[in-house]
Amino acid sequence: MTPPMGRPTDEPKTFSTRIRLSQTDIKVLDYCSKALRKPKSEIIRLGIKEVYKKIKK
């Protein structure tokens, strides 16, 4: 049997990483996630892209 398939995507998320956050960081992340109605992982990806844009200027 093959495992059930999730949503098809052009950019599969096959890697994972762990980060350590302070309680303040968690509160900010939760707030952003709820305000934008996006998962925490997407908020983190947005932050990574924002920093990348700044350093590539």
C-alpha positions as CSV (number, residue, x, y, z in Angstrom):
1,M,0.0,0.0,0.0
2,T,1.2,3.5,-0.7
3,P,0.8,6.3,1.8
4,P,-2.0,8.8,1.2
5,M,-1.0,11.8,-0.8
6,G,-1.3,15.4,0.5
7,R,-2.0,18.4,-1.6
8,P,0.1,18.6,-4.7
9,T,2.7,21.4,-4.6
10,D,5.3,22.9,-6.8
11,E,7.6,23.3,-3.8
12,P,7.4,20.3,-1.5
13,K,8.5,20.9,2.1
14,T,10.8,17.9,2.6
15,F,13.2,19.4,5.1
16,S,12.7,20.3,8.8
17,T,14.7,22.2,11.3
18,R,14.5,23.1,15.0
19,I,14.9,26.5,16.5
20,R,14.9,27.7,20.1
21,L,12.7,30.7,20.8
22,S,12.1,32.9,23.9
23,Q,8.6,33.2,25.4
24,T,8.4,36.7,23.8
25,D,9.3,35.3,20.4
26,I,6.6,32.7,20.7
27,K,4.0,35.3,21.7
28,V,5.0,37.5,18.7
29,L,4.9,34.5,16.3
30,D,1.5,33.5,17.7
31,Y,0.2,37.0,17.2
32,C,1.4,37.2,13.7
33,S,0.0,33.8,12.8
34,K,-3.4,34.7,14.1
35,A,-3.4,38.2,12.6
36,L,-2.5,37.0,9.2
37,R,-4.4,33.7,9.5
38,K,-1.4,31.7,8.3
39,P,0.5,28.8,10.0
40,K,3.5,29.6,12.1
41,S,5.7,27.9,9.5
42,E,4.5,30.2,6.8
43,I,5.2,33.3,9.0
44,I,8.8,32.0,9.6
45,R,9.2,31.5,5.8
46,L,8.0,35.0,5.2
47,G,10.6,36.3,7.7
48,I,13.4,34.3,6.0
49,K,12.4,35.7,2.6
50,E,12.3,39.3,4.0
51,V,15.8,39.0,5.5
52,Y,17.1,37.5,2.2
53,K,15.7,40.4,0.2
54,K,17.5,42.9,2.5
55,I,20.9,41.3,2.2
56,K,20.6,40.8,-1.6
57,K,20.1,44.5,-2.3
